Amino acid sequence: MGLLDPLYWIVAWVLVQFHTLWSTIFPPTSGAAWALSIVGLVVVIRILLIPLFVKQIKAQRALQILQPEIKAIQKRFKDDRQKQSEEMMKLYKDSGTNPFASCLPILLQMPIFFALFHVLNYGVAQDHPVGPMNEELIAQAAQATIFGAPISETFLGADDLNVKIVSLVLIALMTLTTFITQKQLLVKGISNAESNPFLQQQKLLVYIFPLMFAVFGINFPIGVLIYWLTTNFWSMGQQYYVIRNNPAPGSPAYAEWEERQARKAARKAGSDGAAPTVVDDAPAPDPKPTRQQPKREPRSRRKGRQSGSPQGGSTPGGSTPGGSTETGDSKEDT
């Protein structure tokens, strides 16, 4: 019994359970039933790895925060590698940071990846039962095809042009989704991108990982390519959710998150009944003119005018003999 035999058995058991479920909808020998069973395997594995994914995010952010100190240690002890390593380990210990925690989800997926590779390449392609996958299930899986290409075939191992085309399309999609996932973290998820040394490492991964998958993908069975393409889509969605809703402080995504929170708070304040301030730029109306009541003319002035007027009154139109017009605004004599 080999060291990885229990893992082969577990992977085969999960595939059989999902195949039993999907066989109620699709024919047992159909590519849809087996491809969806592989997708189900991805879902199970990724759900189990969610706690490790959370640790990975925390570890990545802790390493970003420590990068200036790490760079200072590397510069201070650049001629003494042993002392540099000791100081780095002391820094990790004092800060409670595990530099390898960010790699755990990928590392733990690799045995599953190779177990599925074994089930498809050794079990299905070479007609060997693996755990719960007995001879009948192996025969059904061997007949399953995706766009006419058997799920156990590889690009290099097939003579059929259709298999090569399907493999190349899946490899291209797998490479592209890997690149997008790494680029997503690089553009949105890294804090202080201009001065963060972690950025340089991430830039290398953006191009190294897709290149690795493109090179090694030609040796992967089509079922394994489906597995890795599905897990890439899961990673993209999971990473997008974390970057959007729990971004690293100082990252571009964090600035966008703050803007969304401000808009949400403003909408909430409006829905709670707080009347928004309205600025009225319309000019104020002119004040209504008030009517001035004429003042009563002093008796002495009236007598003087009567004595100078042969008619005993004012001239027509209120004009005085001197030609001036008397108004009711004249001041009283004191």
Rosetta blueprint (number, residue, H / E / L):
1 M L
2 G L
3 L L
4 L L
5 D H
6 P H
7 L H
8 Y H
9 W H
10 I H
11 V H
12 A H
13 W H
14 V H
15 L H
16 V H
17 Q H
18 F H
19 H H
20 T H
21 L H
22 W H
23 S L
24 T L
25 I L
26 F L
27 P L
28 P L
29 T L
30 S L
31 G H
32 A H
33 A H
34 W H
35 A H
36 L H
37 S H
38 I H
39 V H
40 G H
41 L H
42 V H
43 V H
44 V H
45 I H
46 R H
47 I H
48 L H
49 L L
50 I H
51 P H
52 L H
53 F H
54 V H
55 K H
56 Q H
57 I H
58 K H
59 A H
60 Q H
61 R H
62 A H
63 L H
64 Q H
65 I H
66 L H
67 Q H
68 P H
69 E H
70 I H
71 K H
72 A H
73 I H
74 Q H
75 K H
76 R H
77 F L
78 K L
79 D L
80 D L
81 R H
82 Q H
83 K H
84 Q H
85 S H
86 E H
87 E H
88 M H
89 M H
90 K H
91 L H
92 Y H
93 K H
94 D H
95 S H
96 G L
97 T L
98 N L
99 P L
100 F L
101 A H
102 S H
103 C H
104 L H
105 P H
106 I H
107 L H
108 L H
109 Q H
110 M H
111 P H
112 I H
113 F H
114 F H
115 A H
116 L H
117 F H
118 H H
119 V H
120 L H
121 N H
122 Y H
123 G H
124 V H
125 A L
126 Q L
127 D L
128 H L
129 P L
130 V E
131 G L
132 P L
133 M E
134 N L
135 E H
136 E H
137 L H
138 I H
139 A H
140 Q H
141 A H
142 A H
143 Q H
144 A L
145 T E
146 I E
147 F L
148 G L
149 A E
150 P E
151 I L
152 S L
153 E L
154 T L
155 F L
156 L L
157 G L
158 A L
159 D L
160 D L
161 L H
162 N H
163 V H
164 K H
165 I H
166 V H
167 S H
168 L H
169 V H
170 L H
171 I H
172 A H
173 L H
174 M H
175 T H
176 L H
177 T H
178 T H
179 F H
180 I H
181 T H
182 Q H
183 K H
184 Q H
185 L H
186 L H
187 V H
188 K H
189 G H
190 I L
191 S L
192 N L
193 A L
194 E L
195 S L
196 N L
197 P L
198 F H
199 L H
200 Q H
201 Q H
202 Q H
203 K H
204 L H
205 L H
206 V H
207 Y H
208 I H
209 F H
210 P H
211 L H
212 M H
213 F H
214 A H
215 V H
216 F H
217 G H
218 I H
219 N H
220 F L
221 P L
222 I H
223 G H
224 V H
225 L H
226 I H
227 Y H
228 W H
229 L H
230 T H
231 T H
232 N H
233 F H
234 W H
235 S H
236 M H
237 G H
238 Q H
239 Q H
240 Y H
241 Y H
242 V H
243 I H
244 R H
245 N H
246 N L
247 P L
248 A L
249 P L
250 G L
251 S L
252 P H
253 A H
254 Y H
255 A H
256 E H
257 W H
258 E H
259 E H
260 R H
261 Q H
262 A H
263 R H
264 K H
265 A H
266 A H
267 R H
268 K H
269 A H
270 G H
271 S H
272 D L
273 G L
274 A L
275 A L
276 P L
277 T L
278 V L
279 V L
280 D L
281 D L
282 A L
283 P L
284 A L
285 P L
286 D L
287 P L
288 K L
289 P L
290 T L
291 R L
292 Q L
293 Q L
294 P L
295 K L
296 R L
297 E L
298 P L
299 R H
300 S H
301 R H
302 R H
303 K H
304 G H
305 R H
306 Q H
307 S H
308 G H
309 S L
310 P L
311 Q L
312 G L
313 G L
314 S L
315 T L
316 P H
317 G H
318 G H
319 S E
320 T L
321 P L
322 G L
323 G L
324 S L
325 T E
326 E L
327 T L
328 G L
329 D L
330 S L
331 K L
332 E L
333 D L
334 T L
